Amino acid sequence: LQKLIHLLQATDDPLIQEQALITLSNSAAFSVNQDIIRNLDGLSVIGGMLSDSVPKVKEKALNALNNLSMNIKNQEEIQVYITQVCRNIESAPLNSDLQLAALRLLTNMSVTGDYHHKMINSIPCFLHLLSEGTERTQIQVLKVLVNLSANPAMTKHLLRAQV
């Protein structure tokens, strides 16, 4: 895992980055690896890939963070990327794999109310995706919206959102 994280830092080759991210994502399916990746500063390395100009690299980074977000301690570190993830959703092509990967991460990050406030500005975007997206996109958006609606503090933001 350490070598994969170092590889991500050392290369600019998008194909190598994608493969390293896929491997880290698969490794993150095991809870012991989630802690190891966090302790090796892997979350910030993977989170840094969200700024990459290659959509496939961003998508693979989002998938890795999604798997890593099943851990509360990891969520505490991943939450710093929520605003950027929301921007990726808004700027990604409609119904793209990148958009879906970002929505899946937000679904996990919105299970508890701890980070809902970071998603408030994206509610109009979520509602737009709900009306314009394909069924796959709509399902992912609904998961986020259901999680947000479970928080009474989000009620006014959800009801006042302009679509």
Secondary structure, 3 states (H helix, E strand, C coil): CHHHHHHHHHCCCHHHHHHHHHHHHHHCCCHHHHHHHHHCCHHHHHHHHHHCCCHHHHHHHHHHHHHHCCCHHHHHHHHHHHHHHHHHHHHCCCCCHHHHHHHHHHHHHCCCHHHHHHHHHHHHHHHHHHHHCCHHHHHHHHHHHHHHHCCHHHHHHHHHCCC
